[in-house]
Amino acid sequence: MTIGGSIALIIIGAILGFAVHVNTTYVDLKAIGVILMISGVIGLIASVAVQVSRRRARARGTTQVYEQRHYTEPPM
């Protein structure tokens, strides 16, 4: 799950949990909203953790290249 998908789940869950006032017999929309918000937060934490670990692995594996120039004539 990406960061954008997690934020979308949090927003949809908040809308269902706090803004929708519909009485249904078999479905509790407030519970579904809370479940979506919790899963969005868990997905957001997981996706940020994956991004941080990728960034650390990329920074650790880089090699530095040094350029050395040899001049045969003196510069003018």
N, C-alpha and C positions, 0 to 999 in steps of 0.2 A: 504494500500500500504506500502511496506517495504522500508527501506532505499536503498537497492540495486535496487529495481524496480524504485524508484524515480531517482536515479543516471543514470540508463539505459535510462529512458525517456529524461533526460537532454542531454545525449550523443547522442542519436538518433536524437533529435531535433536540436542539434548543427550541426550534420552532414548534415541533410536536409536543414538547414537554411544557412549554410556557405560553404559547400563543394560541394553540388550537383548543377550543372548548366545545367538544362534541361528545355526547353521551352515547356510547355504543354498548351493546350487550356482551359481546364476546371478546372485544379487543380493548385493552387499556392503552390509550395513546400516550399517556404520561409515562408509563413504564417502558414503552417502546422508545420514547424520546430519551429517557435516562440510559437505556441500553445502547442506543446509538451514540450518545455523548461519551459514555465510558469507552466504547470500542474506538471512537475517534481519538480519544486521548491516548489510549494504548497504542494505536497505530501511529500517532504523531511521535510518541516517545521512541517507538521502534524505528521509524524512518529516520529520525534525527540521529539515533545511535548508529545506524548503518552509514549515514553520510559522514559522521565524525570518524568512524573506523576506516572508511575508504580514504578520507583525507589524510589520516595519519599514515596509512600504508603507502600512499603515494608520496608523501613527504619523506618517509624513511627510505624508500627505494630509489630516490633520485641520485644521480651521480653528477659531480661537478666537472665541467670541461674547462680546461685552461688553454688559452691560446698563446702560443709563443712565436714571435716573429724574429727572423734572422735577416738582417740587412747586409747586403754585400757592398753597398755604396753608402757613404755618409749622406744624410738628408741635406737638401739644399736650402 
